[in-house]
């Protein structure tokens, strides 16, 4: 491949990359909503399962330390 063809291919590749980056701005309110909903689910699940998980953890520690 000649130098000119390499240069042209590289230039086209760069142009495509720049256009993709410019198009991928994202939906900030959507990401904020997803983040808040995920945090809310974690808090709810932790609140419901926390005591049970704590009990399981305590039992496991007691079994390990009793050896």
C-alpha positions as CSV (number, residue, x, y, z in Angstrom):
1,X,0.0,0.0,0.0
2,X,1.3,3.4,-0.9
3,X,2.0,6.1,1.6
4,X,-0.9,8.2,0.3
5,X,-3.4,5.3,0.7
6,X,-2.1,4.7,4.3
7,X,-2.5,8.4,5.1
8,X,-6.0,8.6,3.6
9,X,-7.1,5.4,5.5
10,X,-5.7,6.8,8.7
11,X,-7.4,10.2,8.1
12,X,-10.8,8.5,7.4
13,X,-10.3,6.4,10.6
14,X,-9.7,9.5,12.6
15,X,-12.7,11.2,11.2
16,X,-14.9,8.3,12.1
17,X,-13.5,8.2,15.6
18,X,-14.2,11.9,16.1
19,X,-17.7,11.6,14.8
20,X,-18.4,8.7,17.1
21,X,-17.1,10.6,20.1
22,X,-19.2,13.6,19.3
23,X,-22.3,11.4,18.9
24,X,-21.8,9.6,22.2
25,X,-22.7,12.4,24.6
26,X,-25.2,10.3,26.5
27,X,-28.4,11.1,28.3
28,X,-27.3,12.6,31.6
29,X,-30.7,12.7,33.3
30,X,-31.1,9.0,32.3
31,X,-27.8,8.1,33.9
32,X,-28.7,10.0,37.0
33,X,-32.0,8.2,37.3
34,X,-30.4,4.8,36.8
35,X,-27.8,5.6,39.4
36,X,-30.4,6.8,42.0
37,X,-32.6,3.8,41.3
38,X,-29.7,1.4,41.8
39,X,-28.7,3.1,45.0
40,X,-32.3,2.9,46.2
41,X,-32.5,-0.8,45.4
42,X,-29.3,-1.5,47.2
43,X,-30.5,0.4,50.3
44,X,-33.9,-1.5,50.3
45,X,-32.3,-4.9,49.8
46,X,-29.6,-4.2,52.4
47,X,-32.3,-3.2,54.9
48,X,-34.3,-6.3,54.3
49,X,-31.5,-8.8,54.1
50,X,-28.9,-7.1,56.3
51,X,-29.9,-8.8,59.6
52,X,-30.0,-12.3,57.9
53,X,-26.7,-11.8,56.2
54,X,-25.2,-10.5,59.5
55,X,-26.4,-13.7,61.3
56,X,-24.9,-15.9,58.5
57,X,-21.6,-14.0,58.8
58,X,-21.5,-14.3,62.6
59,X,-22.1,-18.1,62.3
60,X,-19.4,-18.5,59.8
61,X,-16.9,-16.6,61.9
62,X,-17.8,-18.6,65.0
63,X,-17.3,-21.9,63.1
64,X,-13.9,-20.7,61.8
65,X,-12.7,-19.5,65.2
66,X,-13.9,-22.6,67.0
67,X,-11.5,-24.9,65.1
